[in-house]
Amino acid sequence: MRDRRDRRRGIGIYDRRIQILEPVSEANDYNEDQLSFEVKYGSFPAGKLDSVSEVNEAMEGQVIQSAARVDWQLRFVPDIGIKTSWKIKDLFSGLTYQVIAPIQEIGRREAWLVKTQIVE
């Protein structure tokens, strides 16, 4: 029998693995700062949330907009530190997403909600 907290959290929602990429400023040969990204968390458990409602599916513009924006539910890690300059890479599809809003806590230390937009 499953634990009550597992059922409430929806333990099966974490069916994807992502990389959380942190921006790093590096100097090139000409001593100019260049922005690159390094993996902060690799193979992090996450769930892709459906953001399209049945009412909005009929409108083509809404569907296109919802396809470009994706909400992610991440397992709760205290002080994960994700900021709007960070990126998320879906290891399943290979797509990269830019974090577009500050992360939000779901429930009481149950999960993080991260709003992103497709970069590539």
matplotlib code that plots the C-alpha trace (Angstrom):
import matplotlib.pyplot as plt

x = [0.0, 1.3, 2.1, -0.6, 1.9, 2.9, -0.7, -1.3, 1.9, 1.1, 4.3, 3.7, 3.8, 7.6, 7.9, 10.5, 14.2, 15.5, 18.8, 18.7, 21.2, 22.8, 24.3, 28.0, 30.0, 33.3, 36.1, 37.2, 40.6, 39.9, 38.9, 35.3, 32.6, 30.5, 27.5, 27.4, 25.4, 26.6, 24.6, 23.6, 21.3, 21.5, 18.8, 16.4, 12.9, 10.1, 6.6, 5.4, 2.0, -0.7, -1.5, -4.1, -7.7, -10.5, -12.1, -8.9, -8.1, -10.7, -8.8, -5.8, -3.9, -4.2, -3.0, 0.1, 0.9, 0.4, 2.7, 5.5, 5.0, 5.4, 4.8, 7.0, 6.5, 9.8, 10.4, 10.9, 14.5, 15.1, 16.9, 17.0, 17.8, 16.3, 16.1, 14.6, 18.0, 18.3, 17.3, 15.8, 16.6, 14.2, 16.3, 13.5, 12.8, 16.1, 14.2, 15.6, 13.3, 14.0, 12.6, 10.2, 8.9, 10.1, 9.5, 6.5, 6.2, 3.3, 1.6, 3.9, 7.3, 5.7, 6.9, 8.1, 6.2, 8.5, 7.0, 9.1, 9.1, 10.7, 14.1, 15.0]
y = [0.0, 3.4, 6.0, 8.7, 11.5, 9.7, 9.7, 13.3, 14.3, 12.3, 10.3, 9.2, 12.7, 12.8, 10.7, 13.0, 13.7, 17.2, 19.1, 22.4, 24.7, 27.6, 30.6, 31.1, 34.1, 33.1, 35.2, 34.4, 34.9, 38.7, 39.0, 39.6, 38.0, 35.4, 33.7, 30.0, 27.4, 24.5, 21.7, 22.5, 19.4, 16.5, 13.9, 15.7, 14.2, 16.4, 16.3, 18.2, 19.8, 20.3, 24.0, 23.8, 23.7, 22.2, 25.6, 27.1, 24.2, 25.5, 28.7, 28.2, 31.2, 29.9, 26.5, 27.9, 30.0, 27.1, 25.0, 27.5, 27.7, 24.7, 24.4, 21.9, 20.4, 19.5, 17.5, 19.7, 20.4, 23.2, 26.2, 24.9, 28.5, 28.5, 32.0, 33.5, 33.5, 29.7, 27.1, 23.6, 20.9, 18.0, 14.9, 13.0, 15.4, 17.3, 20.7, 23.6, 25.9, 29.4, 30.0, 33.0, 33.5, 33.0, 29.5, 28.8, 26.4, 23.9, 23.0, 22.8, 21.7, 19.2, 20.5, 23.4, 25.0, 26.3, 28.3, 28.1, 29.0, 27.0, 28.4, 25.9]
z = [0.0, -0.9, 1.6, 1.9, 1.1, -2.2, -3.3, -2.5, -4.3, -7.4, -7.3, -10.9, -12.2, -12.2, -15.4, -17.1, -16.4, -17.0, -16.7, -14.8, -16.4, -14.6, -16.5, -16.1, -17.3, -18.8, -20.4, -23.9, -25.5, -25.8, -22.2, -23.1, -20.9, -22.7, -21.2, -21.2, -19.3, -17.1, -15.6, -12.0, -11.6, -14.0, -14.5, -12.1, -11.7, -13.2, -14.6, -17.6, -16.8, -19.4, -19.6, -22.4, -21.2, -23.3, -23.8, -25.3, -27.6, -30.1, -30.6, -32.8, -31.4, -27.8, -28.8, -30.4, -27.4, -25.0, -27.0, -26.6, -22.8, -20.6, -16.8, -15.0, -11.6, -9.9, -6.8, -3.8, -2.9, -0.3, -1.7, -5.3, -6.4, -9.9, -11.3, -14.5, -16.2, -15.9, -18.5, -18.4, -20.9, -21.4, -21.7, -23.4, -26.2, -26.2, -26.2, -24.1, -22.2, -20.6, -17.1, -17.5, -14.0, -10.4, -9.2, -6.8, -4.0, -4.4, -1.2, 1.9, 0.6, -1.8, -5.2, -7.2, -10.1, -12.9, -15.8, -19.0, -22.7, -25.5, -26.6, -29.4]

ax = plt.figure().add_subplot(projection="3d")
ax.plot(x, y, z, "-o")
ax.set_aspect("equal")
plt.show()
